[in-house]
Amino acid sequence: MDILESVKMASATLVANRLRSSLTMLGMIIGNASVIAMIAVGQGAQKYASGQFESLGPNILFIVPGTDKARRQTFEVPKTLVWADAKAIKEAVSAVQSVIPQLQNQLTTVYQGANTTALVMGTTDEYPIVRNHDVAKGRFLSPQDIQRGNLVAVLGTDLAKRLVGSENPIGKRIRIKNLNFEVVGLMEEKGSFLGSSQDDVIFIPISTMANRVVGSTSPFGTELTFISVSAKDEASIPSAEFQIRNLLRIRHKIIDEDDFTIRTQKQALEIIGNISGALTVMLAAIASISLLVGGIGIMNIMLVSVTERIQEIGLRKAIGASQSDILVQFMIEAIILSAVGGMIGTFVGVGGTVMVSSLTPLETGISVPAVMLAVGVSGGIGLFFGVVPARRAAQLDPIVALRSA
């Protein structure tokens, strides 16, 4: 039989049973749409995380106290980094451009009787340079503020709105730990980093934070939450990491395992990329289950169709149709169901991707390989699950089929 004629007959049969055909295709539609949307969301999350790390500033290295193993074994943050370490890095490491020690804590802030909890960060005047965060109004902390331990503060935009509303915060006085701080600056809006707002922060001199707000917490000096370091350029990052590690090992008299961890932006991006890539694969695998269910649905409905059309099959074989003709017709019906369902699912998935991009901060995009893979897999599933019903139809004895009718 001519293939074109088989396609026409298969299409006519499917159209005659519109509701059943539509419900059968639904599994493929959901499967394709889910696979395309999940891959797009996973890739969008990876781009979003990469952008977040890049927004922290150029050529950044982060030095945190303790090792990953030590932090897993105890709930307490190790107190192994001190302000003197940051000063030593600034003075001794030639590959470093700027160093900012950071000591931070969640504290209650009061303004005119209203109070809120915010992240209070003690740091130095180099923070805006290293973290690529400009001042919108007023000024940032000065070297004199750090040296004298002045009671001055710089607010993030979100915190300023919560505390003073639409008023100009410059010159206002806020209260932190029974100390009155004068607001001298307002930072530009920075946005969130991995779900945590970078604008809900109060910046104060690290000397004030250590001596008058949190007090002495380390026997080795002013404890730091972490140290941010800016290398001179991208090529200097490996050299800076090597020099910092050797310097801190000498200062901390380390013989065996380090009591600190150095992370570069590249390493952080690789970790995020691995995690988001694994999540994307997992999401796509879960969504692919819908394709498998859709294929089982096609096989089920085709088996029912064979049972219902025994008389038709017997009559066609009686007038000369071969087994291959019957096989091809039922295979074509299964492929049409899966392919049409796959194409509709593709449009739904693309639409869902566009919607996610417009309603969330994720920069999702249409992955052409994902679309081709989803459509190809859906067609292959239709072919695979259509084989059993088609073979059963093709192997029917015409005499038995006509008698059973």
C-alpha positions as CSV (number, residue, x, y, z in Angstrom):
1,M,0.0,0.0,0.0
2,D,1.1,3.6,-0.7
3,I,2.5,5.3,2.4
4,L,0.5,8.5,1.6
5,E,-2.7,6.5,1.4
6,S,-1.9,4.9,4.8
7,V,-1.3,8.4,6.3
8,K,-4.7,9.5,4.9
9,M,-6.5,6.5,6.4
10,A,-4.8,6.8,9.7
11,S,-5.6,10.5,9.9
12,A,-9.2,9.9,9.0
13,T,-9.5,7.3,11.7
14,L,-8.0,9.6,14.4
15,V,-10.2,12.5,13.3
16,A,-13.3,10.3,13.6
17,N,-12.4,9.7,17.2
18,R,-11.4,13.2,18.2
19,L,-12.0,13.0,21.9
20,R,-10.2,9.8,22.3
21,S,-7.3,11.0,20.2
22,S,-7.0,14.3,22.1
23,L,-7.0,12.5,25.5
24,T,-4.4,10.1,24.2
25,M,-2.1,13.0,23.0
26,L,-2.5,14.8,26.4
27,G,0.2,12.7,28.0
28,M,2.7,13.6,25.2
29,I,1.7,17.2,25.4
30,I,2.3,17.4,29.1
31,G,5.6,15.4,28.8
32,N,7.0,17.6,26.0
33,A,6.0,20.8,27.7
34,S,7.4,19.7,31.0
35,V,10.8,18.7,29.6
36,I,11.2,21.9,27.6
37,A,10.1,24.2,30.5
38,M,12.2,22.4,33.1
39,I,15.4,22.5,31.0
40,A,14.7,26.2,30.3
41,V,14.2,26.9,34.0
42,G,17.3,25.0,35.0
43,Q,19.4,26.9,32.5
44,G,17.8,30.2,33.6
45,A,18.7,29.4,37.2
46,Q,22.3,28.7,36.2
47,K,22.5,32.1,34.3
48,Y,20.9,33.8,37.3
49,A,23.4,32.4,39.8
50,S,26.3,33.3,37.5
51,G,25.1,36.8,37.2
52,Q,24.7,37.1,40.9
53,F,28.3,36.1,41.5
54,E,29.6,38.4,38.8
55,S,27.7,41.3,40.4
56,L,29.7,40.9,43.6
57,G,32.7,42.6,41.9
58,P,35.5,41.8,39.5
59,N,38.3,39.3,40.3
60,I,37.0,38.6,43.8
61,L,38.4,36.0,46.3
62,F,36.6,35.1,49.5
63,I,38.5,33.9,52.6
64,V,36.3,32.3,55.2
65,P,37.2,30.8,58.6
66,G,37.5,27.1,58.9
67,T,37.2,24.4,56.3
68,D,34.1,22.8,54.8
69,K,34.8,19.7,56.9
70,A,35.1,21.7,60.1
71,R,31.9,23.6,59.4
72,R,30.0,20.3,58.8
73,Q,31.2,18.8,62.1
74,T,30.2,21.7,64.3
75,F,27.3,24.3,64.5
76,E,29.7,27.0,65.6
77,V,31.6,29.1,63.0
78,P,35.3,28.8,63.5
79,K,37.0,31.9,64.8
80,T,40.3,31.6,62.9
81,L,40.3,34.8,60.8
82,V,41.1,38.2,62.4
83,W,41.5,41.8,61.2
84,A,45.3,41.5,61.5
85,D,45.2,38.8,58.8
86,A,43.4,41.2,56.4
87,K,46.0,43.9,57.1
88,A,48.9,41.4,56.5
89,I,47.3,40.4,53.2
90,K,47.0,44.0,52.1
91,E,50.7,44.7,53.0
92,A,52.4,41.5,51.9
93,V,50.5,40.1,48.9
94,S,51.6,41.8,45.7
95,A,48.9,40.3,43.5
96,V,46.2,42.0,45.6
97,Q,44.6,45.3,44.8
98,S,42.2,45.8,47.7
99,V,41.2,43.9,50.9
100,I,38.1,44.4,52.9
101,P,37.6,42.7,56.3
102,Q,34.0,42.0,57.2
103,L,32.4,41.4,60.6
104,Q,28.6,41.1,60.5
105,N,25.7,40.2,62.6
106,Q,21.9,40.4,62.6
107,L,21.0,43.2,65.1
108,T,17.9,45.2,66.0
109,T,17.9,48.8,64.7
110,V,15.7,51.5,66.1
111,Y,14.7,54.8,64.5
112,Q,12.1,57.1,66.3
113,G,10.5,54.3,68.2
114,A,10.2,52.0,65.2
115,N,12.6,49.0,65.2
116,T,13.6,46.4,62.7
117,T,16.2,43.6,62.4
118,A,18.9,44.1,59.8
119,L,22.3,42.8,58.9
120,V,24.9,45.2,60.4
121,M,28.3,44.9,58.7
122,G,31.5,46.3,60.0
123,T,33.9,47.0,57.2
124,T,36.4,49.5,55.8
125,D,36.4,52.3,53.3
126,E,37.5,50.0,50.4
127,Y,34.2,48.1,50.4
128,P,32.6,50.0,47.5
129,I,35.7,49.4,45.3
130,V,36.0,45.7,46.0
131,R,32.3,44.8,45.8
132,N,31.5,47.2,43.0
133,H,28.8,49.0,45.1
134,D,28.5,52.7,44.6
135,V,27.1,55.4,47.0
136,A,23.9,57.1,45.9
137,K,23.8,59.9,48.5
138,G,26.2,61.2,51.0
139,R,29.4,59.3,51.5
140,F,30.8,55.9,52.5
141,L,32.9,55.2,55.5
142,S,36.2,57.1,55.6
143,P,39.7,56.0,56.8
144,Q,39.2,58.4,59.7
145,D,36.0,56.7,60.7
146,I,37.8,53.4,60.8
147,Q,40.7,54.8,62.7
148,R,38.7,56.6,65.3
149,G,35.8,54.2,65.6
150,N,33.2,56.8,64.8
151,L,29.5,56.2,65.3
152,V,28.5,56.6,61.6
153,A,26.5,54.4,59.4
154,V,25.7,53.9,55.7
155,L,22.3,52.4,54.8
156,G,21.2,50.0,52.0
157,T,18.2,51.2,50.0
158,D,15.7,48.6,51.3
159,L,16.6,49.2,54.9
160,A,16.4,53.0,54.4
161,K,12.9,52.7,53.1
162,R,11.9,50.5,56.1
163,L,13.4,52.9,58.6
164,V,12.8,56.4,57.3
165,G,10.3,55.9,54.4
166,S,10.6,58.4,51.6
167,E,12.6,60.9,53.7
168,N,16.3,61.6,53.0
169,P,18.2,59.4,55.5
170,I,21.3,61.5,55.5
171,G,21.8,63.1,58.9
172,K,19.2,60.9,60.7
173,R,20.2,59.1,63.8
174,I,19.6,55.4,64.3
175,R,20.2,53.3,67.4
176,I,22.1,50.0,67.3
177,K,22.9,48.2,70.6
178,N,22.2,51.3,72.7
179,L,24.5,53.4,70.5
180,N,23.4,56.3,68.4
181,F,24.8,56.3,64.8
182,E,24.6,59.2,62.4
183,V,23.6,58.2,58.9
184,V,26.2,59.6,56.5
185,G,25.4,57.8,53.3
186,L,22.9,55.8,51.2
187,M,24.1,53.0,48.9
188,E,22.8,52.5,45.4
189,E,20.4,49.6,44.9
190,K,22.3,46.4,44.4
191,G,19.6,43.7,44.3
192,S,19.6,40.3,45.9
193,F,22.3,37.7,45.9
194,L,20.9,34.1,45.7
195,G,17.7,35.2,47.4
196,S,19.3,37.4,50.0
197,S,18.9,41.2,49.7
198,Q,22.2,43.1,49.5
199,D,20.2,46.4,50.1
200,D,19.0,45.4,53.6
201,V,22.3,46.2,55.2
202,I,23.8,48.8,57.6
203,F,27.5,49.5,57.1
204,I,29.5,50.8,60.1
205,P,33.3,51.1,60.7
206,I,34.8,47.6,61.6
207,S,36.6,49.1,64.6
208,T,33.2,50.3,66.0
209,M,31.6,47.0,65.2
210,A,34.4,45.0,67.0
211,N,35.0,47.3,70.0
212,R,31.6,48.7,70.8
213,V,28.9,46.6,69.2
214,V,29.8,42.9,69.3
215,G,32.8,43.1,71.6
216,S,35.9,40.8,71.6
217,T,35.0,37.3,70.5
218,S,38.4,35.8,69.5
219,P,41.6,35.5,71.6
220,F,43.7,36.2,68.5
221,G,42.3,39.7,67.8
222,T,39.3,41.2,66.0
223,E,37.3,38.2,64.7
224,L,36.1,38.5,61.1
225,T,33.1,36.8,59.4
226,F,35.2,36.6,56.2
227,I,37.6,38.6,54.1
228,S,36.9,39.8,50.5
229,V,40.0,40.3,48.3
230,S,40.2,42.0,44.9
231,A,43.1,40.8,42.7
232,K,44.8,43.2,40.4
233,D,43.4,41.4,37.3
234,E,42.0,38.1,36.3
235,A,45.5,36.7,35.5
236,S,46.6,37.6,39.1
237,I,43.9,35.5,40.8
238,P,45.9,32.2,40.9
239,S,49.0,34.1,42.2
240,A,46.9,35.9,44.8
241,E,45.3,32.7,46.0
242,F,48.7,31.0,46.3
243,Q,50.3,33.9,48.2
244,I,47.4,34.4,50.5
245,R,47.3,30.7,51.4
246,N,51.1,30.6,52.2
247,L,50.9,33.9,54.2
248,L,48.0,32.7,56.4
249,R,49.6,29.3,57.0
250,I,52.7,31.0,58.3
251,R,50.7,33.5,60.4
252,H,48.5,30.7,61.9
253,K,51.5,28.4,62.3
254,I,49.7,25.6,60.3
255,I,51.5,22.4,59.7
256,D,48.7,20.1,58.4
257,E,45.2,21.1,57.3
258,D,44.3,24.8,56.7
259,D,42.0,26.5,59.2
260,F,40.5,28.7,56.5
261,T,39.1,28.3,53.0
262,I,39.8,30.4,49.9
263,R,37.1,30.6,47.3
264,T,37.4,32.3,43.9
265,Q,34.6,33.5,41.8
266,K,35.5,30.9,39.2
267,Q,35.3,28.1,41.8
268,A,32.0,29.4,43.1
269,L,30.6,29.5,39.6
270,E,31.8,26.0,38.9
271,I,30.1,24.7,42.1
272,I,26.9,26.6,41.2
273,G,27.1,25.3,37.6
274,N,27.5,21.7,38.7
275,I,24.6,22.0,41.2
276,S,22.2,23.7,38.7
277,G,23.3,21.3,35.9
278,A,22.5,18.3,38.1
279,L,19.1,19.9,39.1
280,T,18.3,20.5,35.4
281,V,19.0,16.9,34.5
282,M,16.9,15.7,37.5
283,L,14.0,18.0,36.5
284,A,14.2,16.9,32.9
285,A,14.3,13.2,34.0
286,I,11.2,13.7,36.2
287,A,9.4,15.5,33.4
288,S,10.4,12.7,31.0
289,I,8.3,10.3,33.1
290,S,5.3,12.1,31.6
291,L,6.5,11.1,28.1
292,L,6.8,7.5,29.2
293,V,3.2,7.6,30.7
294,G,2.0,9.2,27.4
295,G,3.6,6.4,25.4
296,I,1.9,3.8,27.6
297,G,-1.4,5.6,27.0
298,I,-0.8,5.4,23.2
299,M,-0.1,1.7,23.4
300,N,-3.2,1.2,25.5
301,I,-5.5,3.1,23.2
302,M,-4.1,1.4,20.1
303,L,-4.7,-2.0,21.6
304,V,-8.3,-0.9,22.2
305,S,-8.5,0.3,18.7
306,V,-7.3,-3.0,17.3
307,T,-10.0,-4.8,19.3
308,E,-12.7,-2.5,18.0
309,R,-11.5,-2.7,14.4
310,I,-11.2,-6.5,14.1
311,Q,-13.9,-6.6,11.4
312,E,-12.1,-3.8,9.4
313,I,-8.8,-5.6,9.7
314,G,-10.3,-8.9,8.6
315,L,-12.1,-7.4,5.6
316,R,-9.0,-5.5,4.4
317,K,-6.8,-8.7,4.7
318,A,-9.6,-10.7,2.9
319,I,-9.4,-8.3,-0.1
320,G,-5.6,-8.5,-0.4
321,A,-4.0,-6.2,2.3
322,S,-0.8,-7.7,3.5
323,Q,0.5,-7.9,7.0
324,S,2.9,-5.1,6.3
325,D,0.0,-2.8,5.1
326,I,-1.9,-3.3,8.4
327,L,1.4,-2.9,10.4
328,V,2.2,0.3,8.6
329,Q,-1.3,1.8,9.1
330,F,-1.4,1.2,12.9
331,M,2.3,2.3,13.3
332,I,1.4,5.6,11.4
333,E,-1.6,6.2,13.7
334,A,0.7,5.8,16.8
335,I,3.3,8.1,15.3
336,I,0.8,10.7,14.4
337,L,-0.6,10.7,17.9
338,S,2.8,11.1,19.5
339,A,4.2,13.6,16.9
340,V,1.2,15.9,17.0
341,G,1.1,15.7,20.8
342,G,4.8,16.4,20.8
343,M,4.4,19.5,18.6
344,I,1.5,20.9,20.7
345,G,3.5,20.2,23.8
346,T,6.5,22.1,22.3
347,F,4.4,25.2,21.8
348,V,3.0,24.9,25.3
349,G,6.5,24.5,26.7
350,V,7.8,27.5,24.8
351,G,4.9,29.5,26.0
352,G,5.6,28.5,29.6
353,T,9.2,29.4,29.2
354,V,8.3,32.9,28.0
355,M,5.9,33.3,30.9
356,V,8.5,32.2,33.5
357,S,11.0,34.7,32.0
358,S,8.5,37.5,32.2
359,L,7.2,36.8,35.7
360,T,10.5,35.8,37.5
361,P,14.1,37.1,37.5
362,L,15.2,34.0,35.7
363,E,16.5,34.7,32.2
364,T,15.1,31.6,30.5
365,G,15.7,30.9,26.9
366,I,14.4,28.5,24.3
367,S,16.9,25.6,24.1
368,V,16.8,24.3,20.5
369,P,18.5,21.1,21.4
370,A,15.9,20.5,24.2
371,V,13.1,21.1,21.8
372,M,14.6,18.8,19.2
373,L,15.2,16.2,21.9
374,A,11.7,16.4,23.3
375,V,10.0,16.1,19.9
376,G,12.4,13.3,18.8
377,V,11.8,11.4,22.0
378,S,8.1,11.8,21.8
379,G,8.1,10.5,18.2
380,G,10.3,7.6,19.1
381,I,8.1,6.7,22.0
382,G,5.1,6.6,19.7
383,L,7.0,4.3,17.4
384,F,8.2,2.1,20.2
385,F,4.8,1.7,22.0
386,G,3.0,1.4,18.7
387,V,4.8,-1.7,17.7
388,V,2.9,-4.1,19.9
389,P,-0.6,-3.1,18.8
390,A,0.5,-2.8,15.2
391,R,2.0,-6.3,15.2
392,R,-1.1,-7.7,16.9
393,A,-3.3,-6.2,14.2
394,A,-1.1,-7.4,11.4
395,Q,-1.0,-11.0,12.7
396,L,-4.8,-11.4,12.9
397,D,-6.2,-14.2,10.8
398,P,-8.7,-12.7,8.4
399,I,-11.1,-15.7,8.7
400,V,-11.0,-15.5,12.5
401,A,-11.4,-11.7,12.4
402,L,-14.4,-11.9,10.1
403,R,-16.1,-14.6,12.2
404,S,-15.5,-12.7,15.5
405,A,-17.2,-9.6,13.9
